[in-house]
Amino acid sequence: MNDILVKVLTSVGILVLANLFVYIGNLSKEKINSIENYKVRDAVARLLDIISKCVGATNQTYVKELKENGKFDRNSQEEAWNDTKASIEKILDNESKEILGKAYGDLNDYINQALEDEVKRQKESK
């Protein structure tokens, strides 16, 4: 009788431990995913804030005066774009670049799209 009870308890104990290890493993994966998602959200927020400030600064220091004087031509637009993009890339930290590159693939394309959206948003808000 004792042998049967020991075998049953051992079997139940093994099953409980196996399920516990699976549960802990899944919990760890969920925690890792939430950390990754948090890092991506933080990096995106940081990038969008930098883009907003850089576009605003370019408008205030460069574009506004050229527009007022009627000299904001295609070359000026390209120069404003390139200067703004260079500022964004200079300010954005390497960790955020790495995180965004992994999350979105082509970071350069993502920055271009976000930059276009911000320029449009700031134009429309005037």
Sine and cosine of phi, psi and omega as CSV:
sin_phi,cos_phi,sin_psi,cos_psi,sin_omega,cos_omega
0.00,0.00,-0.71,0.71,0.01,-1.00
-0.90,0.45,-0.60,0.80,0.01,-1.00
-0.89,0.46,-0.66,0.75,-0.01,-1.00
-0.92,0.40,-0.69,0.73,0.01,-1.00
-0.89,0.46,-0.68,0.74,0.02,-1.00
-0.89,0.45,-0.69,0.73,0.00,-1.00
-0.90,0.43,-0.67,0.75,0.01,-1.00
-0.91,0.42,-0.73,0.68,0.00,-1.00
-0.90,0.44,-0.61,0.79,0.04,-1.00
-0.90,0.44,-0.71,0.71,0.02,-1.00
-0.89,0.46,-0.71,0.70,0.02,-1.00
-0.90,0.44,-0.67,0.74,0.02,-1.00
-0.87,0.49,-0.67,0.74,0.02,-1.00
-0.90,0.44,-0.69,0.73,0.02,-1.00
-0.89,0.45,-0.68,0.73,0.01,-1.00
-0.89,0.45,-0.71,0.70,0.01,-1.00
-0.90,0.44,-0.66,0.75,0.02,-1.00
-0.88,0.47,-0.72,0.70,0.03,-1.00
-0.91,0.42,-0.60,0.80,0.04,-1.00
-0.90,0.44,-0.69,0.73,0.02,-1.00
-0.91,0.42,-0.65,0.76,0.04,-1.00
-0.89,0.45,-0.70,0.71,0.01,-1.00
-0.87,0.49,-0.72,0.69,0.01,-1.00
-0.89,0.45,-0.64,0.77,0.04,-1.00
-0.88,0.47,-0.70,0.71,0.03,-1.00
-0.92,0.40,-0.62,0.78,0.03,-1.00
-0.89,0.46,-0.65,0.76,0.04,-1.00
-0.90,0.44,-0.66,0.75,0.02,-1.00
-0.89,0.46,-0.68,0.74,0.03,-1.00
-0.89,0.45,-0.65,0.76,0.01,-1.00
-0.90,0.43,-0.68,0.73,0.02,-1.00
-0.88,0.47,-0.69,0.72,0.02,-1.00
-0.89,0.46,-0.65,0.76,0.01,-1.00
-0.92,0.38,-0.56,0.83,0.06,-1.00
-0.92,0.40,-0.71,0.70,0.03,-1.00
-0.86,0.51,-0.72,0.69,0.00,-1.00
-0.89,0.47,-0.64,0.77,0.03,-1.00
-0.88,0.47,-0.69,0.72,0.00,-1.00
-0.90,0.44,-0.65,0.76,0.02,-1.00
-0.91,0.42,-0.73,0.69,0.02,-1.00
-0.86,0.51,-0.68,0.73,-0.01,-1.00
-0.91,0.42,-0.68,0.74,0.00,-1.00
-0.92,0.40,-0.65,0.76,0.04,-1.00
-0.90,0.43,-0.71,0.70,0.01,-1.00
-0.87,0.49,-0.67,0.74,0.02,-1.00
-0.89,0.47,-0.73,0.69,0.00,-1.00
-0.88,0.47,-0.73,0.68,-0.03,-1.00
-0.90,0.44,-0.58,0.81,0.07,-1.00
-0.91,0.41,-0.69,0.72,0.03,-1.00
-0.89,0.46,-0.71,0.70,0.00,-1.00
-0.87,0.50,-0.72,0.69,-0.01,-1.00
-0.86,0.51,-0.72,0.70,-0.02,-1.00
-0.93,0.36,-0.63,0.78,0.00,-1.00
-0.93,0.37,-0.65,0.76,0.05,-1.00
-0.90,0.43,-0.70,0.72,0.04,-1.00
-0.87,0.49,-0.68,0.73,0.01,-1.00
-0.91,0.42,-0.67,0.74,0.02,-1.00
-0.90,0.45,-0.68,0.73,0.03,-1.00
-0.88,0.48,-0.68,0.74,-0.07,-1.00
-0.96,0.29,-0.64,0.76,-0.12,-0.99
-1.00,-0.07,-0.29,0.96,-0.14,-0.99
-0.74,-0.67,-0.83,0.56,-0.14,-0.99
-0.93,0.36,-0.71,0.70,-0.08,-1.00
-0.83,0.56,-0.75,0.66,-0.03,-1.00
-0.90,0.43,-0.68,0.73,0.02,-1.00
-0.90,0.45,-0.65,0.76,0.02,-1.00
-0.91,0.42,-0.66,0.75,0.01,-1.00
-0.89,0.46,-0.54,0.84,0.00,-1.00
-1.00,-0.07,0.08,1.00,0.02,-1.00
0.93,0.38,0.46,0.89,-0.06,-1.00
-0.92,-0.40,0.26,0.97,-0.03,-1.00
-1.00,0.03,0.99,0.10,-0.04,-1.00
-0.99,-0.15,-0.12,-0.99,-0.05,-1.00
-0.86,0.51,-0.67,0.74,0.01,-1.00
-0.90,0.45,-0.65,0.76,0.03,-1.00
-0.91,0.41,-0.62,0.79,0.04,-1.00
-0.89,0.46,-0.71,0.70,0.01,-1.00
-0.90,0.44,-0.65,0.76,0.02,-1.00
-0.91,0.42,-0.68,0.73,0.03,-1.00
-0.88,0.47,-0.69,0.72,0.01,-1.00
-0.87,0.49,-0.78,0.63,-0.06,-1.00
-0.90,0.44,-0.66,0.75,0.03,-1.00
-0.91,0.42,-0.67,0.74,0.01,-1.00
-0.90,0.43,-0.71,0.71,0.00,-1.00
-0.90,0.44,-0.65,0.76,0.03,-1.00
-0.89,0.46,-0.64,0.77,0.04,-1.00
-0.90,0.44,-0.67,0.74,0.01,-1.00
-0.87,0.49,-0.76,0.66,-0.04,-1.00
-0.91,0.41,-0.51,0.86,0.02,-1.00
-0.95,0.30,-0.64,0.77,-0.07,-1.00
-0.98,0.21,-0.62,0.79,-0.05,-1.00
-0.90,0.43,0.81,-0.59,-0.05,-1.00
-0.95,0.33,0.37,-0.93,-0.07,-1.00
-0.89,0.45,-0.60,0.80,0.01,-1.00
-0.89,0.46,-0.69,0.72,0.03,-1.00
-0.91,0.42,-0.64,0.77,0.04,-1.00
-0.86,0.50,-0.68,0.73,-0.01,-1.00
-0.91,0.41,-0.72,0.70,-0.01,-1.00
-0.88,0.47,-0.72,0.69,-0.02,-1.00
-0.93,0.37,-0.59,0.81,0.05,-1.00
-0.89,0.46,-0.66,0.75,0.04,-1.00
-0.94,0.35,-0.61,0.79,-0.07,-1.00
-0.97,0.24,-0.61,0.79,-0.14,-0.99
-0.90,-0.45,-0.06,1.00,0.01,-1.00
0.99,0.12,-0.99,-0.12,-0.05,-1.00
-1.00,0.08,0.99,-0.16,-0.04,-1.00
-0.90,0.44,-0.62,0.79,0.00,-1.00
-0.86,0.51,-0.70,0.72,0.02,-1.00
-0.91,0.41,-0.65,0.76,0.01,-1.00
-0.89,0.46,-0.69,0.72,0.03,-1.00
-0.89,0.46,-0.69,0.72,0.01,-1.00
-0.85,0.52,-0.71,0.71,-0.01,-1.00
-0.91,0.42,-0.70,0.72,0.00,-1.00
-0.91,0.41,-0.61,0.80,0.02,-1.00
-0.91,0.42,-0.70,0.71,0.05,-1.00
-0.87,0.50,-0.70,0.72,0.02,-1.00
-0.88,0.48,-0.67,0.74,-0.03,-1.00
-0.94,0.35,-0.65,0.76,0.05,-1.00
-0.87,0.50,-0.71,0.70,0.01,-1.00
-0.89,0.46,-0.70,0.72,-0.02,-1.00
-0.88,0.48,-0.70,0.71,-0.02,-1.00
-0.94,0.34,-0.55,0.84,0.07,-1.00
-0.90,0.44,-0.72,0.70,-0.06,-1.00
-0.94,0.34,-0.40,0.92,-0.03,-1.00
-0.99,0.14,-0.11,0.99,-0.01,-1.00
-1.00,0.08,0.00,0.00,0.00,0.00
